[in-house]
Amino acid sequence: MSERRAPDGTAGREGAPPRWNSIYYDEWVTREGLELIRGYKVDDVYTVPLRWWSRMGGDAVHIQLDGTGDMNNAYVCEIPPGKALEPQRHLFEELVYVLAGRGATSVWHEGRRKNTFEWQTGSLFALPINAWYQHFNVSGAEPVRVIAVTTAPIMMNLIRNDDFIFDNPARFPRRYDSQEDYFSPTYKTEVFTGWDLPTDIIFTNFVWDINAVPFHRSSRGSGTQGASFEVGEGVLGSHTLVLPGGTFTNIHRHGPGAHVLWLNGEGYSLMWPDGGEKIQAFWRPGTVLVPPSWWWHQHAIVSSEPAQYLALKLSSKRYKVNRLSEGTMRSTRNGGSMLLFEDFSPELLKEVTGLFAEECAKRGTPIQMEPISGV
């Protein structure tokens, strides 16, 4: 379900004559000497092969899955034991999750104090737009591996100028002004009432451990709970959900750019457009998938143990870039884009429950769901 594009070494050079149907971000990845993974999913970001990225000073791969709509992207990067990556700044947003390892990051503006904070496996943080930053691996024995979701594609495709993106003196003091406590792990909570259930939203710039915060009940399915994060006052949002084994979620749809990273469990996601063919995308820990914009989809957990995912996505609760994700956790009965079990058509209900029972039987997983009307 994914494909790799190898760089050709020539296409897309800045200043070269434009080509028909060119995508600046794709050509930039080629110029950087990196591979670009496309398709519906990446099987395992913990083991996906990387190649040297001189700009970053570490090994990396870029990911532009079809469901992003070319609005955002992801990349995986590794820091060798005891090493540091090169200092960076860029005029696009970036949200970072630590897949493995321990390290630290320094953030600064020229002529201002540096703020340095430490992180570990399971940490989540946003890099202030256009501030300098540098990542360090504090372990002398183990590599660090991170995944980041950014708004680079839409910014690059609109601006089409590397110097403007990477060598721009602009500052955004309302977003980051070298505050000493900016990367404190403290947070505040506000209640979001735009969904079927009131939801606690955690506002912070740095999450030390995504599983060390209070979880709330979710309307995604019976027994499902999680936490929602607004990190760094940007347009990239995040949430994590824990789903019981032997269950599947209701059906929902939303806009582009939601990178779903599976941390635990085993299962599949069923995805389809209105009236279109259904795609069954299997996942395990380390799989990343992005449902295409406005495609219906559901997540099915076919392992006995619970599953957990972390969504790194375009459009936060506070700052929307489109209206397609407003009703993700609000039922169609209330004008949203989430289909409750009771509202499945008899044909759809029979199809999804039959497929789910078949996959659970293959693994000897007991089905934990209560009977659904119409089955």
Secondary structure, DSSP 8 states (H G I E B T S, - for coil): -EEEE---SSTT-TTS---TT--HHHHHHHHTT--EEEESEES-TTT---EEETTTTEEEEEE--GGGTTS-EEEEEEE-TT-B---B--SS-EEEEEEE--EEEEEE-TTS--EEEEE-TT-EEEE-TT-EEEEEE--SSS-EEEEEEESHHHHHHHH--HHHHHS-----TTT----TTTT-S--EEEEE-SSSS-EEEEEESEES-TTSS--EE-TTSTT-EEEEEEETTSSEEEEEEEE-TTEE--EE---S--EEEEEE--EEEEEE-TTS--EEEEE-TT-EE---TT-EEEEEE-SSS-EEEEEEEES-SSS-S-STTTTTTSBGGGTSSEE-GGGS-HHHHHHHHHHHHHHHHHHT--------TT-
